[in-house]
């Protein structure tokens, strides 16, 4: 029975071995950054794939492939060497409520980050070092991302942790970039933010499984819930708490736990 912390940990550790492996990539948006070998292309493709990672997974993956193709399959080069007119050529991209206006601003904001802020890793790292927390990293990143003139609607696609958002997609992106594991699913190309500081990418699936296992009492999937569940997972592995994302997500999505 799964009736004690030790048994829950053993149960989840078994599921990590099942889901944290190369086959996972085939059904996950992480396959988009996995197309690339250079750091900048991995992180840009990863950020854009994570941005539209809601809805049906086949649709997410198909649309992410389409967006990368519109960027000539070389995201970093496209961002740095393209003009606003080039960005305007992306006329037909849309993923659910993420529309052409959102896409063009996101590309311009990413270009600004690489030209004026040292790139995505630097912005997140600068934010992390403010309070040595992912919370401060996400807050700082959002402020930098929206420092240029933009439509208010663009803001809804970057979670605001100061307003209590769980920031599932941003935490997932950070897991991809920071966490380094032997299975080579996550990339581990960012080295200045410790894996121990990462927060769980909490969504409906991971939240429901965590509650059924008694790891989460909060009923809302918000930032307080992220803090609660990640604190429990740190009791299982203080150095790599978000490795349990594979187990919780896999149990919810693939095993309908």
C-alpha positions in Angstrom: 0.0 0.0 0.0 1.0 3.6 -0.6 0.5 4.7 3.0 3.7 6.2 4.1 6.2 8.7 2.9 8.7 5.9 2.3 6.3 3.9 0.2 5.2 7.0 -1.8 8.8 7.8 -2.5 9.5 4.2 -3.6 6.4 4.2 -5.8 7.4 7.5 -7.5 11.0 6.4 -7.9 9.8 3.4 -9.8 7.7 5.6 -12.1 10.6 8.0 -12.7 12.5 5.0 -14.2 9.5 4.3 -16.4 8.9 7.8 -17.7 12.2 9.6 -17.5 13.8 8.0 -20.5 14.4 8.8 -24.2 11.0 7.4 -25.3 9.3 10.2 -23.4 10.6 12.7 -25.9 8.6 11.2 -28.7 5.3 12.3 -27.2 6.4 15.5 -25.5 7.0 19.1 -26.7 10.6 18.7 -25.5 11.2 17.1 -28.9 11.2 20.6 -30.4 14.4 21.9 -28.7 15.8 18.4 -29.1 16.0 19.1 -32.8 19.0 21.4 -32.2 22.6 21.2 -30.9 23.6 24.8 -30.2 22.7 26.3 -26.9 20.9 29.4 -28.3 18.7 27.3 -30.6 17.9 24.8 -27.9 16.8 27.5 -25.4 14.8 29.6 -28.0 13.0 26.6 -29.5 12.4 25.3 -26.0 11.0 28.6 -24.8 8.6 28.9 -27.7 7.5 25.3 -27.5 6.8 25.7 -23.8 4.9 28.9 -24.4 2.3 27.1 -26.5 2.3 23.9 -24.4 -1.3 23.8 -23.5 -4.1 21.8 -25.1 -3.8 18.5 -27.0 -0.2 17.3 -27.1 -0.2 16.4 -30.9 -1.5 19.9 -31.7 1.1 21.5 -29.5 3.9 19.6 -31.2 2.5 20.1 -34.7 2.2 23.9 -34.2 5.6 24.2 -32.6 7.2 22.4 -35.6 5.3 24.9 -37.8 6.6 27.9 -35.8 10.2 26.7 -36.0 9.9 26.1 -39.7 8.6 29.7 -40.1 11.9 30.7 -38.4 13.8 28.9 -41.1 14.7 26.1 -38.7 17.4 28.3 -37.2 15.7 30.3 -34.4 18.7 32.2 -33.1 19.9 33.3 -36.5 16.4 34.3 -37.5 15.9 36.4 -34.4 19.2 38.2 -34.6 19.3 38.9 -38.3 15.6 39.5 -39.0 13.9 42.9 -39.3 10.4 43.8 -38.0 9.3 43.3 -41.6 10.7 39.8 -41.5 8.7 39.1 -38.3 5.6 40.4 -40.0 5.9 37.7 -42.6 4.7 35.2 -39.9 1.2 35.8 -41.0 -0.5 32.5 -40.4 0.7 31.3 -37.1 -1.8 30.7 -34.4 -2.1 28.3 -31.5 -5.4 28.5 -29.7 -5.4 32.1 -28.2 -1.7 32.6 -29.0 -2.2 34.6 -32.2 -0.1 36.5 -34.8 0.1 39.6 -32.6 1.4 37.5 -29.7 3.9 35.6 -31.8 5.4 38.8 -33.4 5.8 40.4 -30.0 7.4 37.3 -28.5 9.9 37.2 -31.3 10.7 40.9 -30.9 11.0 40.5 -27.1 13.4 37.5 -27.5 15.5 39.5 -30.0 15.7 42.3 -27.4 16.7 39.8 -24.7 19.6 38.4 -26.8 20.8 41.7 -28.1 20.5 43.8 -24.9 20.3 41.4 -21.9 22.8 38.6 -22.7 20.2 36.0 -23.6 17.6 33.9 -21.9 19.9 32.2 -19.5 21.4 35.5 -18.3 18.0 37.1 -17.7 16.7 34.1 -15.7 20.0 33.9 -13.8 20.0 37.6 -12.9 16.5 37.2 -11.6 17.3 34.1 -9.6 20.3 35.8 -7.9 18.0 38.6 -6.6 16.5 36.3 -4.0 18.1 32.9 -4.8 14.7 31.7 -5.9 12.8 30.7 -8.9 10.1 33.1 -7.9 12.4 36.0 -8.3 13.8 34.6 -11.6 10.3 34.4 -13.0 9.3 37.8 -11.8 12.5 39.4 -13.2 12.1 37.6 -16.5 8.6 38.7 -17.0 9.5 42.4 -16.4 12.4 42.2 -18.9 10.2 40.4 -21.5 7.6 43.1 -21.4 9.8 46.1 -21.2 9.1 47.1 -24.8 5.8 48.6 -26.1 3.2 45.8 -26.5 -0.5 45.0 -26.5 -1.9 44.1 -23.1 -3.2 40.8 -24.6 0.4 39.7 -25.1 0.9 39.5 -21.3 -1.5 36.7 -20.7 0.9 34.2 -22.3 3.6 34.8 -19.6 2.4 33.8 -16.2 2.7 36.4 -13.4 3.8 34.7 -10.2 3.3 38.0 -8.4 -0.4 37.4 -9.0 -0.2 33.8 -7.7 0.1 32.0 -11.1 1.5 28.5 -11.0 3.7 29.2 -14.1 3.6 25.6 -15.2 5.0 26.3 -18.7 7.9 28.5 -17.4 8.8 26.0 -14.7 8.7 23.2 -17.3 11.0 25.3 -19.5 13.4 25.8 -16.6 13.4 22.1 -15.9 14.4 21.5 -19.5 17.2 24.0 -19.4 18.6 23.5 -15.9 18.1 19.8 -15.0 20.7 17.4 -16.1 20.0 13.7 -15.9 21.6 10.5 -17.2 18.6 9.7 -19.3 19.3 12.8 -21.5 15.7 14.0 -21.6 16.3 17.4 -20.0 19.2 19.3 -21.4 21.1 20.7 -18.4 22.7 23.5 -20.5 22.1 26.2 -17.9 24.6 25.8 -15.0 24.1 29.0 -12.9 20.7 28.0 -11.4 20.9 24.9 -9.2 18.6 22.0 -9.9 17.7 21.9 -6.2 16.0 25.3 -6.6 13.7 24.3 -9.4 9.9 24.3 -8.8 7.4 21.6 -10.0 5.6 22.4 -13.3 2.2 22.0 -11.7 -0.8 21.3 -13.9 -4.1 19.5 -13.7 -2.5 16.1 -14.0 0.4 16.5 -11.6 -1.9 18.3 -9.1 -4.5 15.6 -9.1 -2.0 12.8 -8.7 -0.2 14.7 -5.9 -3.5 15.1 -4.0 -4.4 11.4 -4.4 -1.0 10.6 -2.9 -1.5 13.0 -0.1 1.4 15.2 -1.2 -0.7 18.3 -1.8 -3.6 19.7 0.3 -4.2 23.0 -1.5 -7.1 22.7 -3.9 -6.1 25.5 -6.3 -3.3 25.0 -8.8 -1.5 28.2 -8.0 1.9 29.3 -6.8 1.2 28.4 -3.2 0.4 24.9 -4.4 3.7 24.8 -6.3 5.5 25.8 -3.2 3.7 23.1 -1.1 4.2 20.2 -3.5 7.8 21.1 -4.3 8.6 21.3 -0.6 7.2 17.8 -0.2 9.2 16.5 -3.2 12.4 18.0 -1.7 11.9 15.7 1.3 12.3 12.8 -1.2 15.3 14.4 -3.1 16.6 17.8 -2.0 19.0 17.9 -4.9 16.6 17.1 -7.7 13.0 17.5 -6.5 11.4 18.1 -10.0 12.6 14.7 -11.3 9.3 13.6 -9.8 7.5 15.6 -12.4 8.0 12.7 -14.7 6.4 10.3 -12.3 3.4 12.6 -11.4 2.8 13.6 -15.0 3.2 10.1 -16.3 0.8 8.7 -13.7 -1.8 11.2 -14.6 -1.5 11.3 -18.4 -0.4 7.8 -19.3 -1.7 5.6 -16.5 -4.8 7.7 -15.6 -3.9 7.2 -11.9 
